[in-house]
Amino acid sequence: MSNTKIIHSIPIDELTGAISVPIYQTSTFVQEAPGVNKGFDYARTNNPTRATLEKVIAQLEEGAVGVAFGSGLAAIDAVVKLLQSGDEILAVDDIYGGAFRLFTQVYEKFGVTVNYVDSTNAENVFNAITPNTKLIWIESPTNPTLKVSDIAAIAKIAKASGCLLCVDNTFASPVLQKPLSLGADIVIHSATKYLGGHSDLIAGLVVTKEQALGAKIKFLQNASGAILAPFDSWLVIRGIETLGLRVKQHCLNAQQVAEYLQTLPQVDNVFYPGLPTHPNHEIAKQQAKGFGGIISFTLKDDTEEAAIAFVTSTRLFKLAESLGGVKSLLCHPATMTHKSIPVEKRQAAGVADSLIRLSVGLEEAEDLIEDIAFAIKQTKVASFQNA
Ligand SMILES: *Cc1c(COP(=O)(O)O)cnc(C)c1O
């Protein structure tokens, strides 16, 4: 999507001409008579600022309906609530830790079960479908090992099997990838990441391809109540204005950092879909306009100690969970974002003890590379001292 389209998907206020979307900080709306109103009655049900964001994200993802939630997990939660007891989810094995926790620790007790599959091979997905599978859940690229799945191929399988396909598009953003146009039924976002883009809010979005499915999500938003506040809706809208520019620069920086990491003797594997050595490079190139700002890598010294020495030695990359902001961040998934995943499952999904995830920000790439060079030297010293 062009910057022009992104920027002009955000409407001018019809009432006043305000170029910035007004923040309707109100809980209720005065009615002329019971049920006679201007399209708004109570702000959990609908709020004009949130409604604008919902229209914008639907346009960006080329879907029928957008629905905004108080977090990415609340968005995921709403999609799972489409299911019933006895239904199964088939999910990518390298799934976001919070989604794994929600599926297993909240929904299993209500009789919704989950099977995991390496969805980088669409045939695996086909083979793992059971008569009870109602929802296929993929992330592409995944978190944190940056696996890429063939969305169009999996969408065909989902359709043929009567399952919904939901794609967590957080890492790619609609600038790089449009899962609904590739055949998915639902897209979710943690708008906390690239859409917000400034590490200053928590928000989630759902977009459906079809109107009827969107109405069900909209019903769940009101019935369960995990709405996004007007001010945070406004912040996401403001973030979206620069999404195209930011994502482009994230991609340029990440490509340079990934190529540099590959030259380091202390580094073992570098996971970045933009590298020709990445096993899913071809499909990533085909279905997305760029490879994103997230890189992960392992150290030759595959110990937690070495990884922790690295992540505590950088000066520009700040140690924090989350990603997608203007400042570069890094984290150690095994002890941070993926701590709630059992160790065998975590390692089987490729989250090694020394795996480090970078969210490459918008600083100068050469400065980020210098920062990594410094930290890797410190890591060598630390692991030598431990030995
Ligand atoms: C962060 C994240 C989520 C959860 O979003 P929150 O806004 O933190 O609730 C879901 N999926 C992916 C891929 C994420 O990175």
The ligand as a Gaussian input file, in Angstrom:
#p B3LYP/6-31G(d) Opt

LIG

0 1
 C        2.973000      -8.729000      21.169000
 C        2.336000      -9.738000      20.327000
 C        1.041000     -10.195000      20.596000
 C        0.270000      -9.746000      21.821000
 O       -0.058000      -8.413000      21.774000
 P       -0.263000      -7.465000      23.061000
 O       -0.575000      -6.158000      22.469000
 O        1.031000      -7.502000      23.829000
 O       -1.366000      -8.052000      23.867000
 C        0.482000     -11.104000      19.726000
 N        1.148000     -11.555000      18.655000
 C        2.403000     -11.150000      18.372000
 C        3.095000     -11.697000      17.185000
 C        3.046000     -10.231000      19.196000
 O        4.289000      -9.850000      18.918000

